[in-house]
């Protein structure tokens, strides 16, 4: 069977992060391009105990959550920002993401049109460059200096 994919999937399939991860498995290569924590420092027994405690109290912890993120955390953030940062925001105005890559992808989808020119610091995140390419942006690298 022959599958037909959108042209933009060619960019998705050529992830620079995949190459860096495969190279980083070699002892002679250390990638500084992404922030992967040292696995030997993961507190596995503590995480296992915490997960068991949460699941034993409420099996609904395994269900899908709210699309905007965990409501008690959004309420806490809104209160914290009002109190300590004087930012007047409601919990329904906060969107929690699974990480910076998802946040950058969502922002690019909202703000960048095909053909828009986007200035990026050189070098910049390979993952973000891929997001910009997927949106059809014209990417212009800008060299930094001591002033930024």
NUKEKE-959148 format. One line per 3 residues: number of its first residue (from 1); their letters; for each residue z, y, x of C-alpha. Coordinates in steps of 0.02 Angstrom, whole numbers, plus 50000, padded with zeros to 5 digits. Each point is the difference from the previous one (the first is absolute). Layout:
REM NUKEKE-959148
NUM = a = Z/Y/X ~ ...
REM end
This chain:
REM NUKEKE-959148
1 = xxx = 50000/50000/50000 ~ 49955/50173/50064 ~ 50126/50139/49969
4 = xxx = 49949/50181/49988 ~ 50132/50124/50059 ~ 49998/50190/49999
7 = xxx = 49937/50077/50162 ~ 50170/50075/50038 ~ 50073/49825/50025
10 = xxx = 49913/49992/50170 ~ 50125/50132/50057 ~ 50144/49899/49928
13 = xxx = 49948/49841/50090 ~ 49992/50084/50170 ~ 50182/50051/50013
16 = xxx = 50046/50065/50173 ~ 50179/49946/49966 ~ 49946/49818/49986
19 = xxx = 49923/50008/50173 ~ 50154/50086/50074 ~ 50116/49871/49923
22 = xxx = 49899/49856/50071 ~ 49999/50083/50171 ~ 50186/50036/49992
25 = xxx = 50033/49813/49989 ~ 49953/49992/50183 ~ 50142/50039/50119
28 = xxx = 49892/50120/50101 ~ 49963/50117/49853 ~ 50123/50119/49918
31 = xxx = 49934/50100/49852 ~ 50077/50170/49967 ~ 49881/50030/49854
34 = xxx = 50116/49934/49866 ~ 50186/49986/49977 ~ 50039/49815/49990
37 = xxx = 50186/49968/50018 ~ 50061/49870/50122 ~ 50020/49842/49897
40 = xxx = 50143/49938/50107 ~ 50101/50149/49937 ~ 49980/49958/49815
43 = xxx = 50173/49968/49923 ~ 49940/49840/49915 ~ 50169/49930/49950
46 = xxx = 50054/50166/49925 ~ 49836/50017/49905 ~ 50015/49822/49936
49 = xxx = 50178/50032/49939 ~ 49950/50165/49917 ~ 49850/49920/49912
52 = xxx = 50107/49854/49939 ~ 50132/50121/49933 ~ 49873/50105/49905
55 = xxx = 49904/49852/49927 ~ 50159/49908/49948 ~ 50059/50154/49901
58 = xxx = 49833/50036/49918 ~ 49843/49891/50008 ~ 49904/50150/49930
61 = xxx = 50005/50065/50179 ~ 49847/49890/50028 ~ 49901/50084/49861
64 = xxx = 49872/50136/50028 ~ 50080/50171/50007 ~ 49947/50166/49929
67 = xxx = 49833/50065/50066 ~ 50081/50161/50064 ~ 50137/49905/50090
70 = xxx = 50181/49954/49969 ~ 50069/50126/49874 ~ 50179/50008/50068
73 = xxx = 49931/50043/50172 ~ 49884/50133/49929 ~ 50147/50076/49904
76 = xxx = 50107/50000/50157 ~ 49860/50081/50102 ~ 49973/50135/49869
79 = xxx = 50187/50041/49999 ~ 50010/49997/50190 ~ 49850/50116/50018
82 = xxx = 50070/50122/49870 ~ 50172/50002/50083 ~ 49955/50002/50184
85 = xxx = 49822/50067/50010 ~ 49994/50115/49848 ~ 49843/49907/49940
88 = xxx = 49995/49996/49810 ~ 49919/49834/49960 ~ 50020/49872/49860
91 = xxx = 50000/49813/50029 ~ 49835/49983/49905 ~ 49920/50112/50133
94 = xxx = 50045/49880/50141 ~ 49888/49855/50049 ~ 50071/49871/50119
97 = xxx = 49876/49905/50109 ~ 50014/49842/50102 ~ 49966/50097/50159
100 = xxx = 49905/50141/50083 ~ 49832/49910/49990 ~ 50010/49987/49810
103 = xxx = 50055/50182/49987 ~ 49854/50059/50109 ~ 49878/49895/49897
106 = xxx = 50062/50071/49835 ~ 49995/50179/50065 ~ 49824/49976/50068
109 = xxx = 49941/49932/49832 ~ 50072/50152/49910 ~ 49945/50139/50118
112 = xxx = 49845/49944/50097 ~ 49826/49997/49925 ~ 49852/49910/50079
115 = xxx = 49926/50118/50129 ~ 50159/50103/50026 ~ 50037/50046/50180
118 = xxx = 50172/49948/50061 ~ 50074/50058/50165 ~ 50109/49870/50086
121 = xxx = 50102/50007/50157 ~ 49921/49902/50142 ~ 50058/49866/50018
124 = xxx = 50059/49957/49825 ~ 50049/49848/49900 ~ 49860/49869/49995
127 = xxx = 50058/49953/49825 ~ 49984/50180/49940 ~ 49825/50013/50076
130 = xxx = 49951/49847/49901 ~ 50070/50078/49840 ~ 49899/50159/50032
133 = xxx = 49842/49900/50031 ~ 50027/49904/49838 ~ 50008/50167/49907
136 = xxx = 49838/50055/50081 ~ 50080/50142/50099 ~ 49918/50082/50149
139 = xxx = 50131/49979/50136 ~ 50016/50134/50134 ~ 50120/49958/50143
142 = xxx = 50098/50148/50068 ~ 50080/49993/50172 ~ 50181/50052/50010
145 = xxx = 50088/50096/50137 ~ 50178/50046/50047 ~ 50008/50112/49846
148 = x = 49949/49860/49882
REM end
